[in-house]
C-alpha cells in the first residue's frame, strides 16, 4: 500500500506503508487539517516524527517547509520500509532529513521545535506524553483514540486544543510560555 504527500515540494509523491498491524498512518484528511493549523509555526522549524511508522507526518512536514525533520522508528520492518520511501523520494543525501532507528524514549537530550507522536492506541499515553514534552521546545501533537482522556498539563506544556476526526483525536500541547 502507498499513501501520498498532500502539499508542498513533494506534493503527490507516494511513499510505502509497512504491512503490519503496528502501523496506522495518519489519514490524508487529518494531515491536511493538522498542517493547515500549524503551517505558520512549521516554516523553518525542526520537526520530530516520534513514532514514524511510514514516515508520512515527517515527510509531509519537510515538504511543507520544516527546516529539519527527524523520523524516529524502532520497529526494524517499519524502518526498512521508511528507508525505501526516503530513497524513492531521492532524499537519502538531504541534510534536512534524518532517520533514527530507535525508540524516542532513548533519544537523549535533543529537542525539536515541534514533535508529533502517534504511538499504538492501546499503549498507556503517560510515558509517551512525558517523552514528547521532554523532546519539544514549543509544541507537541499527540494522536490518539477519541475516547482517551489526556491531562490538561504535561510538564511545562498545556493542552491548547483538541480536534476529532472519526475515531482519531489530535491533542495540541503548547509550552506554557505561549499561554495567553
DOSE-302644 format. One line per 5 residues: their letters; for each residue x, y, z of C-alpha. Coordinates in steps of 0.05 Angstrom, whole numbers, plus 5000, padded with zeros to 4 digits. Each point is the difference from the previous one (the first is absolute). Example, Ala and Ser with C-alpha at 12.3 -4.5 7.8 and 13.67 -1.06 7.14 Angstrom:
BEGIN
as = 5246:4910:5156 | 5027:5069:4987
***
This chain:
BEGIN
xxxxx = 5000:5000:5000 | 5023:5071:4986 | 4977:5068:5025 | 5012:5068:4971 | 5031:5064:5026
xxxxx = 4945:5052:4996 | 5036:5067:4992 | 5066:5037:4991 | 5061:4982:4959 | 4986:4925:5003
xxxxx = 4926:5007:4986 | 4967:4939:4969 | 5063:4957:5009 | 4984:4932:5029 | 5034:4961:5056
xxxxx = 4993:4929:5024 | 4963:4978:5062 | 5028:4942:5041 | 4955:4939:4998 | 4988:4983:5073
xxxxx = 4949:5017:5052 | 5045:5048:5039 | 4997:5052:4945 | 4939:5044:4994 | 5017:5059:4954
xxxxx = 4967:5066:5016 | 4945:5009:4949 | 5005:5052:4945 | 4941:5038:5028 | 5032:5005:5069
xxxxx = 5068:5019:4971 | 4971:5056:4958 | 4961:5028:5059 | 5058:4995:5049 | 5051:5031:4954
xxxxx = 4954:5057:4980 | 4993:5016:5074 | 5076:5002:5013 | 5025:5024:4933 | 5025:5067:5027
xxxxx = 5040:4965:5055 | 5026:4946:4954 | 5038:5046:4952 | 5074:4996:5019 | 4988:4956:5061
xxxxx = 5031:4935:5022 | 4950:4942:5000 | 5002:4932:5034 | 4956:4943:4976 | 5006:4961:5064
xxxxx = 4965:4935:4979 | 5014:5006:4926 | 4971:4935:4973 | 4992:5018:4927 | 5033:5068:5011
xxxxx = 4942:5037:4969 | 4995:5054:5053 | 5073:5018:4999 | 5004:4997:4924 | 4938:5044:4996
xxxxx = 5033:5049:5048 | 5064:5001:4958 | 4959:5010:4937 | 4963:5058:5032 | 5060:5040:5023
xxxxx = 5031:4971:5064 | 5075:5015:5000 | 5019:4933:5029 | 4960:4936:5012 | 5018:4939:5041
xxxxx = 4963:4935:4988 | 5007:4954:5060 | 4977:4928:4994 | 5020:4941:5044 | 4966:4942:4963
xxxxx = 5050:4970:4951 | 4950:4981:4946 | 4970:5070:5001 | 5068:5033:5000 | 5020:4961:4937
xxxxx = 4936:5022:4964 | 5014:5071:5023 | 5071:4997:4970 | 4970:4975:4934 | 4950:5058:4998
xxxxx = 5055:5051:5014 | 5040:4969:4944 | 4940:5002:4952 | 4995:5075:5015 | 5075:5010:4987
xxxxx = 5010:5028:5070 | 5055:4953:5025 | 5053:5055:4996 | 4954:5057:5021 | 5030:5033:5062
xxxxx = 4931:5024:5021 | 4978:4928:5014 | 5025:4952:5053 | 4978:4928:5012 | 5009:4970:5070
xxxxx = 4989:4927:5014 | 4984:5007:5074 | 4944:5010:5050 | 4987:5073:5015 | 5004:4981:5073
xxxxx = 5075:4989:4989 | 5018:5060:4955 | 5035:5039:5055 | 5000:5074:5012 | 4985:5025:4930
xxxxx = 4942:5047:4988 | 4956:5020:4941 | 4955:5061:4989 | 4940:4955:4983 | 4991:4926:5016
xxxxx = 4946:4953:4975 | 4985:4935:5037 | 4953:4946:4976 | 5014:4938:5043 | 4957:4938:4998
xxxxx = 4931:5019:5027 | 5000:4943:5051 | 5062:5026:5036 | 4995:5043:5062 | 5011:5072:4978
xxxxx = 5035:5024:5064 | 5071:4979:4981 | 4991:5024:4928 | 4974:5068:5023 | 5059:5010:5047
xxxxx = 5048:4981:4944 | 4966:5047:4952 | 5005:5057:5050 | 5074:4985:5013 | 5016:5002:4925
xxxxx = 4959:5061:4981 | 5017:5074:5004 | 4934:5033:4981 | 4946:4951:4978 | 4986:4926:5000
xxxxx = 4942:4965:4966 | 4974:4934:5026 | 4955:4955:4958 | 4956:4953:5040 | 4932:4966:5002
xxxxx = 4944:5050:5010 | 4976:4965:5064 | 5067:5009:5036 | 5001:5059:5048 | 5067:5035:5006
xxxxx = 5023:5046:5057 | 4993:5076:4993 | 5075:5008:5014 | 5062:4959:4988 | 5065:5027:5029
xxxxx = 5006:5072:4973 | 4946:4990:4947 | 4925:5013:5002 | 4946:4969:4958 | 4981:5057:4952
xxxxx = 4954:4965:4951 | 4971:4933:4980 | 4969:4981:4934 | 4962:4936:4985 | 4996:4964:4932
xxxxx = 4959:4936:5005 | 5035:4956:5052 | 5063:5042:4998 | 5014:5060:5045 | 5059:5047:4995
xxxxx = 5020:5036:5064 | 5042:5063:4996 | 5047:5014:5058 | 5034:5068:5001 | 5056:5023:5045
xxxxx = 4975:5041:5060 | 5039:5061:4975 | 4951:5002:4941 | 4938:5004:5045 | 4962:5065:4989
***
